[in-house]
């Protein structure tokens, strides 16, 4: 499985180039059934095991809650956390799913 290049962004973490993208908005959000934002991450080569990061944030405009931004810094932190949990991005197997809690404070650039 690979991360689609369309709409994805490159990110380099500890010398390895990955691609990441946020999944499309859930179609049932008008009913309040929206899932948290999920990012998919994989090697830039397009081969290997995919990482799904549940960001703990919801897409904007759901029941008047403000939207949230998922930054490259948060994605890099998720990649490092997944690697620490044994994710092998060049390996084979089902996607690894991890949760990344919402950031309580704004991040500095």
Number of C-alpha atoms within 10 A of each C-alpha: 13 18 24 16 13 7 11 18 15 16 19 13 14 9 7 9 13 21 21 26 21 18 14 10 15 15 10 10 16 11 9 10 11 15 16 17 21 25 21 22 31 26 22 21 12 17 15 20 22 26 27 23 25 21 23 16 19 22 19 15 11 15 10 7 10 12 12 15 16 18 11 14 14 18 21 18 14 23 23 15 15 20 13 10 11 10 18 16 21 14 11 12 12 11 18 18 16 17 15 17 13 15 14 6 6 7 9 5 5
